[in-house]
Amino acid sequence: MASIGPITLFREKTSVHTFDDEPELPDQDTSFTIRSNRVVLELAASHRKSQVVVRGQTIAATLRLSALVIDHFLRDSQVFQRSVPIDWADLWARKQSDFERRHHPESWVSIHADGRAAFVTRGSEAIDMIEEVAKGQDLTNDLIKTATWNLLGKAEDIVVRHESQTAVVFSPFPTHLRAAVLERRGGRTGSFSVSAFHQTDRKIRLSAFINFLADLVEAITLKELMERARPAGAGEEAGPVASPIPLDQIDATIERRKHCAEFVAAFERANKVQYRPERPQLIG
């Protein structure tokens, strides 16, 4: 029987620096920094376990791709061992919103199965090397340094700094599915949880719940973005001041936020949903 282990999404930042210590030359800092969201999925079936890592530039995209992986694994537990690989690019293209394709073409995602790159939308040799070494383990400075040796050459003047923060934790219970979300808002950190309860004759699919949370998180993120784009006390009809959003994207951002809020409301109508301490405000 196919099963899926605990699911946690981490916000991560990995910085790697190397320094040239030759005195006759100026310091040369060969470095790279990776900012991403990372989910490790432990997929088990029969006597085989796979560690699948999903990364993405945004939390919402990372969650949606994780849901896609879960859906296809539960349909075919050999999805990552098939002789003819699944077309993740086509599946992801159908999953993406027009808003993201048009206004955030730089947004990227990736899948690594047991250390092997199965799908990437924007190649990163550093990520590929790190995941090849990690094979689904939690990332540490030592592990990243080992991967970096393979990439930049073994040297003692490599400095690694890896930061990780839990952002979303999913917990299954017999009666419901629960997600705890850590928010960063205006320099402050807060949290809320949301639970969706199974019905007597119908259980909520894990992938559907994860997609619901992706819509919820995206709506919150876009609302905060719009709030930063407008002066205090101004409504959506007011023009932006020092907006972080290009002017031609304002209307599209408002429309996308409304769509996400509608998707959230549709899920809430179809299921018993409970928030603690309260439901985040998505509009207004």
C-alpha positions in Angstrom: 0.0 0.0 0.0 1.3 3.4 -0.9 2.0 5.8 1.9 3.4 9.3 2.4 5.5 10.4 5.3 5.2 13.7 7.3 5.2 16.8 5.1 6.9 20.0 6.1 7.8 23.0 4.0 11.0 24.9 4.9 12.1 28.3 3.8 15.8 28.0 3.1 18.7 30.2 2.3 22.1 28.6 1.4 25.2 30.8 0.9 28.6 29.4 -0.2 31.7 31.5 -0.5 35.3 30.7 -1.5 38.2 33.2 -1.1 41.4 33.6 -2.9 44.1 34.0 -0.3 47.0 34.8 -2.6 48.4 38.2 -1.3 49.4 39.5 -4.7 45.8 39.2 -5.9 42.7 41.0 -4.7 40.3 38.8 -2.8 38.1 36.9 -5.3 34.9 35.8 -3.8 33.5 32.9 -5.8 30.0 32.5 -4.3 26.4 31.6 -4.8 23.3 32.0 -2.8 20.2 29.8 -3.2 16.9 31.0 -1.8 14.1 28.5 -2.1 11.3 26.6 -0.4 11.9 22.9 0.1 9.6 20.0 0.8 10.9 16.4 1.3 8.3 13.7 0.5 8.9 10.2 1.8 7.0 8.0 -0.7 6.7 4.4 0.3 5.2 1.5 -1.6 5.7 -2.3 -1.1 9.3 -2.7 -0.1 10.6 0.5 -1.7 10.9 4.0 -0.4 11.8 7.1 -2.4 12.9 10.5 -1.0 11.5 13.1 -3.4 12.5 16.8 -2.9 10.3 19.5 -4.3 11.8 23.0 -4.4 10.3 26.3 -5.6 10.8 30.0 -5.6 7.4 30.6 -3.9 5.6 28.7 -1.2 2.4 28.4 -3.3 4.2 27.0 -6.3 6.2 24.5 -4.1 2.9 23.3 -2.5 1.2 22.9 -5.8 4.0 20.9 -7.3 4.1 18.8 -4.1 0.4 18.1 -4.6 1.0 17.1 -8.2 3.7 14.6 -7.1 1.5 13.1 -4.4 -1.4 12.7 -6.8 0.6 10.9 -9.4 2.4 8.7 -6.8 -0.9 7.6 -5.3 -2.0 6.6 -8.9 1.2 4.9 -9.8 3.7 4.1 -7.0 6.4 3.5 -9.6 6.0 7.0 -11.0 9.8 7.7 -10.5 10.9 4.3 -11.7 9.1 4.2 -15.0 11.1 3.3 -18.1 9.3 6.2 -19.9 9.4 9.2 -17.5 6.3 11.1 -16.8 6.0 14.5 -18.6 6.3 16.8 -15.5 6.8 19.8 -17.7 3.4 19.4 -19.4 1.7 18.7 -16.1 3.2 21.7 -14.5 2.4 24.0 -17.4 -1.3 23.0 -17.0 -1.0 23.7 -13.2 0.4 27.2 -13.5 -1.9 30.2 -13.5 -1.9 32.7 -16.4 -0.9 35.3 -13.9 2.3 33.5 -12.9 3.2 32.7 -16.5 2.7 36.3 -17.7 3.9 38.3 -14.7 6.4 36.0 -13.0 8.1 34.1 -15.8 11.3 33.9 -13.6 9.5 31.8 -11.0 11.0 28.3 -10.9 10.3 24.8 -9.4 12.2 21.5 -9.4 11.8 17.8 -8.5 14.7 15.6 -7.3 14.0 11.9 -6.7 16.5 10.0 -4.6 19.1 12.7 -5.5 18.4 12.6 -9.3 16.9 15.7 -11.1 13.5 14.6 -12.4 12.2 18.0 -13.4 13.6 21.5 -13.4 12.2 24.7 -14.9 15.4 26.6 -14.4 18.7 24.7 -14.2 20.9 25.1 -11.2 24.1 23.1 -11.0 24.4 24.0 -7.3 21.0 22.7 -6.4 21.5 19.5 -8.5 24.8 18.8 -6.7 23.4 19.5 -3.2 20.4 17.2 -3.8 22.5 14.5 -5.3 24.5 14.4 -2.1 21.6 14.9 0.3 19.2 12.4 -1.3 16.3 13.7 0.7 18.2 14.3 4.0 17.9 17.6 5.9 20.5 20.0 4.7 23.4 20.9 7.0 26.5 23.0 6.5 28.7 19.9 6.3 26.5 18.2 3.7 26.4 21.4 1.6 30.2 21.8 1.9 30.7 18.2 0.6 28.4 19.0 -2.4 30.3 22.2 -2.9 33.6 20.4 -3.1 32.2 18.4 -6.0 31.2 21.7 -7.6 34.0 24.1 -6.9 36.8 21.8 -5.9 37.9 20.7 -2.4 39.4 23.6 -0.5 39.6 24.8 3.1 38.6 28.3 2.3 35.0 27.5 1.6 32.5 29.1 3.9 29.0 27.7 4.0 26.0 29.2 5.8 22.6 27.5 5.7 19.5 28.9 7.2 16.2 27.0 7.5 12.9 28.0 8.9 9.7 25.9 9.1 6.9 27.6 7.1 4.2 25.0 6.8 3.6 21.7 8.6 0.9 19.2 7.5 -0.5 16.7 10.0 -3.0 14.0 9.2 -5.5 12.8 11.8 -8.2 10.1 11.6 -10.9 12.8 11.5 -9.2 15.6 9.6 -6.2 17.1 7.9 -4.4 20.0 9.6 -1.8 22.5 8.4 0.1 25.0 10.6 1.4 28.0 8.8 4.1 30.4 10.0 3.7 33.9 8.6 6.1 36.7 8.2 4.2 40.0 8.0 5.7 43.4 8.2 8.9 42.2 9.9 6.9 40.2 12.5 6.2 36.5 12.7 2.8 35.1 13.4 1.0 31.8 12.8 -2.4 30.2 12.2 -3.6 26.7 11.6 -6.4 25.4 9.4 -8.1 22.0 9.6 -10.4 20.3 7.0 -12.6 17.5 8.4 -13.5 14.3 6.6 -17.1 13.4 6.0 -18.6 10.0 6.9 -18.7 8.9 3.2 -15.8 11.0 1.8 -12.3 11.6 2.9 -10.5 14.8 1.8 -7.6 14.0 -0.6 -4.3 15.2 0.7 -3.4 16.8 -2.6 -6.7 18.7 -2.6 -6.0 20.0 0.9 -2.4 21.0 -0.1 -3.8 22.9 -3.2 -6.3 24.6 -1.0 -3.5 25.8 1.3 -1.5 27.0 -1.7 -4.5 29.1 -2.8 -4.8 30.4 0.8 -1.1 31.3 1.1 -1.0 33.0 -2.3 -4.1 35.1 -1.5 -2.5 36.2 1.8 0.8 37.0 0.0 -0.9 39.0 -2.7 -3.0 40.9 -0.2 0.2 41.9 1.8 1.9 42.9 -1.5 -1.0 45.2 -2.4 -1.0 46.7 1.1 2.7 47.6 0.8 1.9 49.1 -2.6 -0.6 51.6 -1.3 -0.4 54.4 1.3 -1.9 53.7 4.7 -5.7 54.1 4.8 -6.0 54.1 1.0 -8.4 51.6 -0.7 -7.7 49.6 -3.9 -8.9 52.5 -6.0 -6.0 54.6 -4.8 -2.8 54.7 -6.8 0.3 53.0 -5.5 3.1 55.0 -3.8 6.6 53.5 -4.3 4.9 50.3 -5.3 6.9 47.1 -5.3 4.5 46.0 -8.1 5.0 47.4 -11.6 2.0 49.6 -12.6 0.9 47.3 -15.4 0.6 44.4 -12.9 -1.6 46.1 -10.3 -4.9 45.1 -11.9 -3.6 41.6 -12.7 -2.5 41.1 -9.1 -5.8 42.3 -7.7 -7.6 39.9 -10.0 -5.4 36.9 -9.2 -5.9 37.5 -5.5 -9.7 37.5 -6.0 -9.4 34.2 -7.9 -7.4 32.6 -5.1 -9.9 33.8 -2.5 -12.7 32.3 -4.6 -10.9 29.0 -4.8 -10.5 29.1 -1.0 -14.2 29.9 -0.5 -15.2 27.0 -2.8 -13.2 24.5 -0.8 -14.7 25.9 2.5 -18.2 25.5 1.1 -17.5 21.9 0.1 -15.9 20.9 3.4 -16.0 21.7 7.1 -13.0 24.0 7.7 -11.8 25.4 11.0 -9.2 28.1 11.5 -7.3 28.9 14.7 -7.1 31.5 16.0 -9.1 33.0 13.1 -9.5 32.9 9.4 -6.9 35.2 7.6 -8.4 38.1 5.8 -8.0 37.7 2.1 -9.8 40.6 0.6 -10.0 44.3 1.7 
